[in-house]
Amino acid sequence: MIFKYVDKILGAASGRNVLIFLVPSTALYFVMVLITIPAVESFAPGMKIFDLSPGGYSYEYAIKLLSSLGDEGRSKYLTTQLPLDFIYPALFAMSCFLLLAWIFSKRYKQGSKIFYLCLIPVVAGIFDYLENIQIVLMILSYPDISEVQVLMSSIATLVKSGLTIIFFLVLFYGFIRLWKPAD
């Protein structure tokens, strides 16, 4: 069922449409990495926020981070970083879906199973939303956070990070195929 929607979206995979989503996605990414994330992390020197912990995190780390952030840091996380991080996954998913589809369309016929790989950033985006929801819940319920809640958040972070790495590997493969002479 989802694959019929993939085929419909593939028709929108043009260089222009890639740029329409990729430019704001990249700009938002840099705003977060250069401004909002450092602003939050400044409340907990030497610690990385949940979003930047691709290997996941333990219950003890989560409690220590949220404690180190203090009321002001948790508020900044909730009101500055997370609102942007609720926009970013959709932009990332759409721009990367279209980018892969556009690159693959240069070498593969529509209907090829290779286009299913375009769903990787979409699934990564879904796990980013799951991660963000858990982070919001942890901040709002601090200090009464359960180990299960941290585990769910950490798993979402791990899956998001793993799928993002896979996306970049697939993108690299797509670029290689683009420059390799046709079979």
C-alpha positions as CSV (number, residue, x, y, z in Angstrom):
1,M,0.0,0.0,0.0
2,I,2.7,2.5,0.9
3,F,4.6,1.6,-2.2
4,K,1.9,3.0,-4.5
5,Y,2.4,6.4,-2.7
6,V,6.2,6.0,-3.3
7,D,5.6,5.7,-7.0
8,K,3.4,8.9,-7.0
9,I,6.0,10.9,-5.1
10,L,8.7,9.8,-7.4
11,G,7.1,11.9,-10.1
12,A,8.0,15.0,-8.0
13,A,11.7,14.1,-7.9
14,S,13.2,17.0,-9.8
15,G,16.3,19.0,-9.1
16,R,14.1,22.0,-8.4
17,N,11.9,20.2,-5.9
18,V,15.0,18.7,-4.2
19,L,16.3,22.2,-3.7
20,I,12.9,23.5,-2.4
21,F,13.2,21.1,0.5
22,L,17.0,20.7,0.8
23,V,17.8,24.4,1.2
24,P,15.5,25.0,4.2
25,S,16.4,21.6,5.7
26,T,20.1,22.3,5.6
27,A,19.6,25.9,6.9
28,L,17.5,24.6,9.8
29,Y,20.1,22.0,10.5
30,F,22.8,24.6,10.8
31,V,20.7,26.9,13.0
32,M,20.2,24.0,15.4
33,V,23.9,22.8,15.3
34,L,25.4,26.3,15.5
35,I,22.9,28.1,17.7
36,T,20.1,26.3,19.6
37,I,22.0,23.1,20.5
38,P,25.1,24.9,21.9
39,A,22.7,27.2,23.8
40,V,21.1,24.3,25.5
41,E,24.4,22.4,26.1
42,S,25.8,25.5,27.7
43,F,23.7,24.7,30.8
44,A,25.4,21.3,31.0
45,P,29.0,21.8,30.1
46,G,30.7,18.7,28.7
47,M,27.4,16.9,28.1
48,K,25.7,16.2,24.8
49,I,21.9,16.6,24.5
50,F,19.9,13.5,23.7
51,D,19.6,14.4,20.0
52,L,23.4,14.2,19.6
53,S,23.9,10.9,21.3
54,P,23.8,8.5,18.3
55,G,24.9,5.6,20.5
56,G,22.0,6.0,22.8
57,Y,22.1,6.9,26.5
58,S,21.5,5.2,29.8
59,Y,18.9,6.1,32.5
60,E,21.7,7.5,34.6
61,Y,23.0,9.7,31.8
62,A,19.5,11.0,31.1
63,I,18.9,11.9,34.8
64,K,22.4,13.5,35.0
65,L,21.8,15.6,31.8
66,L,18.4,16.8,32.8
67,S,19.6,17.6,36.3
68,S,22.7,19.4,35.0
69,L,20.5,21.5,32.6
70,G,18.5,22.8,35.5
71,D,15.2,24.5,35.2
72,E,16.4,27.2,32.7
73,G,18.3,24.7,30.5
74,R,15.4,22.3,30.4
75,S,13.1,25.2,29.5
76,K,15.5,26.3,26.7
77,Y,15.6,22.7,25.4
78,L,11.8,22.6,25.4
79,T,11.1,26.1,24.0
80,T,14.1,26.7,21.7
81,Q,15.6,23.4,20.4
82,L,12.7,21.1,20.3
83,P,10.3,23.3,18.3
84,L,12.9,23.5,15.5
85,D,13.4,19.7,15.8
86,F,9.8,19.1,15.2
87,I,10.1,20.9,11.9
88,Y,13.4,19.4,10.8
89,P,12.5,15.7,10.5
90,A,9.8,16.4,7.9
91,L,12.1,18.6,5.9
92,F,14.9,16.0,6.2
93,A,12.7,13.1,5.2
94,M,11.2,14.9,2.2
95,S,14.4,16.5,0.9
96,C,16.3,13.2,1.3
97,F,13.5,11.1,-0.2
98,L,13.4,13.4,-3.3
99,L,17.2,13.6,-3.5
100,L,17.6,9.8,-3.6
101,A,14.7,9.5,-6.0
102,W,16.1,12.1,-8.3
103,I,19.6,10.5,-8.3
104,F,18.2,7.0,-8.8
105,S,15.9,8.2,-11.7
106,K,19.1,9.1,-13.6
107,R,20.1,5.4,-13.7
108,Y,17.0,3.3,-13.0
109,K,13.6,2.9,-14.5
110,Q,10.6,3.9,-12.5
111,G,9.2,0.8,-10.8
112,S,12.7,-0.5,-9.9
113,K,12.9,-1.8,-6.4
114,I,15.9,0.5,-5.8
115,F,13.4,3.3,-5.2
116,Y,12.2,1.7,-2.0
117,L,15.5,2.8,-0.5
118,C,14.1,6.3,-0.7
119,L,11.9,5.4,2.3
120,I,15.0,5.2,4.6
121,P,15.0,8.9,5.4
122,V,11.3,8.9,5.9
123,V,11.5,6.1,8.5
124,A,14.5,8.0,10.1
125,G,12.3,11.1,10.3
126,I,9.5,9.0,12.0
127,F,12.0,7.8,14.6
128,D,13.3,11.4,15.1
129,Y,9.7,12.4,15.9
130,L,9.4,9.5,18.4
131,E,12.7,10.6,20.0
132,N,11.5,14.2,20.2
133,I,8.2,13.2,21.8
134,Q,10.0,11.1,24.4
135,I,12.4,14.0,25.1
136,V,9.5,16.4,25.7
137,L,7.9,13.9,28.0
138,M,11.1,13.4,30.0
139,I,11.6,17.2,30.4
140,L,8.0,17.7,31.4
141,S,8.0,14.8,33.9
142,Y,11.5,15.4,35.3
143,P,12.5,14.3,37.9
144,D,9.9,11.5,37.8
145,I,11.2,9.7,34.7
146,S,11.0,5.9,34.3
147,E,13.7,3.7,33.0
148,V,11.3,2.5,30.3
149,Q,10.8,6.0,29.1
150,V,14.5,6.6,28.8
151,L,15.0,3.3,27.1
152,M,12.2,4.1,24.5
153,S,13.8,7.5,23.8
154,S,17.3,5.9,23.5
155,I,16.1,3.2,21.1
156,A,14.4,5.9,19.0
157,T,17.7,7.8,19.0
158,L,19.7,4.7,18.0
159,V,17.3,3.8,15.2
160,K,17.2,7.4,13.9
161,S,21.0,7.6,13.9
162,G,21.4,4.2,12.3
163,L,19.0,4.9,9.5
164,T,20.6,8.3,8.9
165,I,23.9,6.6,8.5
166,I,22.4,4.1,6.1
167,F,20.8,6.9,4.2
168,F,24.2,8.6,3.6
169,L,25.7,5.2,2.5
170,V,22.8,4.8,0.0
171,L,23.3,8.4,-1.1
172,F,27.0,7.7,-1.7
173,Y,26.1,4.6,-3.6
174,G,23.7,6.7,-5.7
175,F,26.4,9.2,-6.5
176,I,28.8,6.4,-7.5
177,R,26.2,4.9,-9.8
178,L,25.6,8.3,-11.3
179,W,29.2,8.7,-12.4
180,K,29.8,5.1,-13.3
181,P,29.3,4.4,-17.0
182,A,26.0,2.8,-17.8
183,D,25.9,-1.0,-17.9
